């Protein structure tokens, strides 16, 4: 492992000033479950690691009848998974947080960190040359894409976004609050996680600039029903091969509002407006759930080895939709 | 019996639970340098130039070794005699590297960080050579040669096992069923990454390592460094499991080379990634079987062949032979043939891994047997009951010889010392609630999901090797057992002490063990091959008997009772006819001139008239989700005939552990190479899938506990068998549930769904 400087940030401003000072040589640590692995694997080689966990006041779940749900970026995944109120009113998020990796990782990992994690593609992990490691190639196109490959195309890097919670948050119309020396900006999650994007010369999974940090996640959508289903090869400590988040406002069996987001299959949380539109103002049925699943996966263009994700995503979406009717 | 057959607390339990146990990575002398290995990025290349000067110039670097420094004695011998294509020898470090990750150079430095930095400063110019990763491609004509010798078939000819005449038998058949089965490479993934510490002192080498064979390590190190055996000492430390994969001495040899050059002790080990990718895999295999049958279901011939991917080094002849053993011996059949090609390739090295080739062979055979039963319209359990090998053995005539019967014979006419396979089948079927299915897969649907049951049997050698033991009984009435057996996690130390204590008439706590140090413990075989309880158990028993005999001689004089009338129990020597006529054991010892009793034994375990094999039958029930292909194992029953159980809790642990490993092998584990670069694609535990605790079903281990007439206190082998039939049992259950037959491991949800979809369309 390389040597680097470690700074405990005492406040958001302190963190931002360190980031400005070190420029691209700094990395933030909001739980470390993603970053430390990448440092040990020599995927990132920071001069300085800024520990955000020492910043007071960014660990909260604020849930009032009047306001949008607000969650501090440093709130741990366990806290979100175990929150009785979230389980009741935003079960999609509580469920997604509860199936991330293992209990140990959920105790350390934070919501802000989870949505900002980079791809876990084994070609990147194992030292193959690729867009993310400075090369000009993506092995997933012709290689083994079973676990980490997108079926919805992508820009350069074809590795899927690995986060569970980002998929759930996209189904809640989440807005990401970002602090920088220039003040605060608020980005809809679709802008925050648009697929792999060049930022400051790095091909990133998110659009944070080097001197920005996530402070809060806000969720305006208030579903009456929601759920997150994840398929992985193991029951615990595994990334989704495919997942689905559905949230809806259902009254008397009629689906007034609905959000459908697929995970594990695209370079960003993949929202299907086509599937949503089929359901609006309808009552759910086996046939309608099936039609929505077909519509959602219609645009899929699987890579050489990951056609399985198409079938799997349809099954998950159908089951998720029907489960909300029960 | 007082001690054998009881679940005494394992002697390693306290150390391991309290954190007091010292494993190889914990063994660190204050002065020791830290070593790191530079590994090849190419699957096959010649090193044209290697410049270590920049690495050596780095402050804190104490030694760098390359093939220029390698001793001239090879690690593996070559063969000059092959016309035009000599077999290339292998040295500690080589000018030609033969797999991605092959050792190129090594650095010893003051800290691990400096050593790592130095690796980056070694300049190497490679000339890439043609390479071959796949075993079938490697044995096809025109493939690049991995080791010379004119062929990639290791040993240059296939392993051939033949009984009767398979072709003639096939000609008599009313029905011939055949199938091709593929198994993947996988990594044993010991919890403990292997480490080693090497120290030179006045020309003598001492090595502390994660070892399962201290004498084997000593002999290889002595050969490579040109030293008398007595100048090398190898000490085995607590092992965080080996599963066979730590059966290598190359790490120790490179570490010793660094220590020699640096003039200081050096410690070096594997990272988790190195352990996963280069820690000796299970051989990937392709097996073709043809089975000839009469209409009544009797077998006329079994003809089989396998190709095994062994990587470039230490060819797995034993792996091939064990693969063939199950194929040719589990079912009664006068004509059987197996041809095994162990193929050199440029894949990372495959080595010993629990069960060697048996899980691969049994997956093929026991899958095919279900297919045969379906074709014949016989329930698969019934087919096995009719055809499995009987206690009298395979048909044939055997002339007893002077030497022992091999543990894995091919010829017929030799009875088993004990064979309770019929009872295993009976018991397992009862426990799982077996439902006969003479008409093939049932494809039962319960709440939208398929359910099915499957089963598979296994036959496995009880290892026969050389071992020796020394038992010292001291004046305080306690004893010490000296042996070179390793505690690899299986409980060997505990059961060897149990056997010695039982024989001596002492309590378990009154016998201590001293193990695995070539300076103080006598020769033993490697702790492998399901050999320890049987072979070393006999050595411990006989050494204890020798000591007991001497004690009784002395006691006989003191008590004036014939020694045949005396017995020892709970540390007291007494006359059987008059238990009040007694002396404490310690008292007897103090009355001897040397105040000590030393018993010893060297054994070559086995039988001249009987085969000593273990048996098992596994039964499982699974649920398959037809919309995702997901397999859930609902129930698992594993029944074993391993003779008398010496320590039931340890034995149950062996069974459950073996089944869990087997489930990982059957359902998810897979380590693959990038075909273009030959580099391992799976270097982290998120992508190398092993079952988590939550993925493991309730497993019911059952031991028949029927004593074998030859084994120590009736014990036979148990270490490896529990892994052997698992994959086939799962494949058969999945087929019963869905009607889909998966002939390639691992049986992933993806493959099941694809097969279900293919059937529909």
Interface residues (C-beta under 8 A of the other chain):
Chain A: X1 X3 X37 X41 X102 X120 X122 X123 X125 X126 X127 X128 X139 X143 X144 X146 X147 X231 X233 X234 X235 X236 X237 X238 X239 X308 X311 X312 X315 X316 X319
Chain B: X113 X627 X628 X630 X668 X672 X674 X677 X679 X680 X681 X682 X683 X684 X686 X687 X689 X691 X692 X694 X695 X748 X749 X750 X753 X754 X757
